[in-house]
Structures are given as structure tokens and as C-alpha cells.
Amino acid sequence: MTTRTRLLALSALTALALAPAGSALAAGSSWSAPIVHGHSVDAAHEARDKAQKPRKAKKPKVVKLQVSGTLTVVDAEAGTLTVSKPARHHTVVTMSFGVDARTVVERDEVPATLADLVVGDHVSAKLLKVGEVATATRVSAETAETEDPEDG
């Protein structure tokens, strides 16, 4: 017999013993605690009340990422960058991410701003992705190498 069953039996006996004389309980009617799916009604009410309590919001998952590729879009006003990189089977993987005031930006190993970055630069960025939002913590860009027409 489980502790829960013992407690239910004890509460039923206590109710019977404390019932006023002449009541249906004291007269020996068959009384038992209502059962709902194997649990007392009180347990069902407790479960319902517990389910109605506001739950704490889950913390969004934080993931550290590193991205590298060719800078394809710079939007200094919106504070976003888009980097593309060739992938398998003649496809291109593209990732856009935000930049905020705490992001360290450099171009050719010199401190820079987003406005200093040029489409075509090779970019390496460290990101923090919180939920579905990726924000760069560090962006390093290198001037794209152009072919010299004299080398041709």
C-alpha cells in the first residue's frame, strides 16, 4: 500500500469518525472519496491550479558562432552585414547578422566602422545567437585582393 493510498484511507476514516450523528456518513452509507483517473478530486484540483500558475519563461538558447566569407551587403544605418560563402553542389550559404555598439570592427587590422567596410572584403565574424537573433561581437575584414592587370 502506497503512502498516497494510506493517506486517502486515513482521510476517509477521519471523515467517517467526525461525521455528525444521523448523517448519511455516520449511518453507514457507502461513501468514498471521488476518484478521477486514479487520483482524488483534490489531486485533480491541485494539478489544475498548478497548470494555471504562470510559468517562468524559458531562457532563450545562446549559441556562439564563427562566420567567414565574402561581404555581400553592408547596411550601416540598420547595423547589419551579410556574408556569403560557396558551399557544396554549386550553392552559396548566406548569413545576415546585426552589429551593435559593443561590436569590435576592424579592417586590415585597424579599428574601423561599418561604413569603412566594402562589399567584396573577406570577413570573419564572431557571433552570439540568442534565440533567432545573431549579433556580432567582433568583425574582422580584409581588403579583397584584386588581380593586377599587369600580371595577366
Secondary structure, 3 states (H helix, E strand, C coil): CCHHHHHHHHHHHHHHHHCCCCCCCCCCCCCCCCEECCEEHHHHHHHHHHHHCCCCCCCCCEEEEEEEEEEEEEECCCCEEEEEEECCCCCEEEEEEEEEEEEEEEECCEECCHHHCCCCCEEEEEEEEECCEEEEEEEEEECCCCCCCCCC
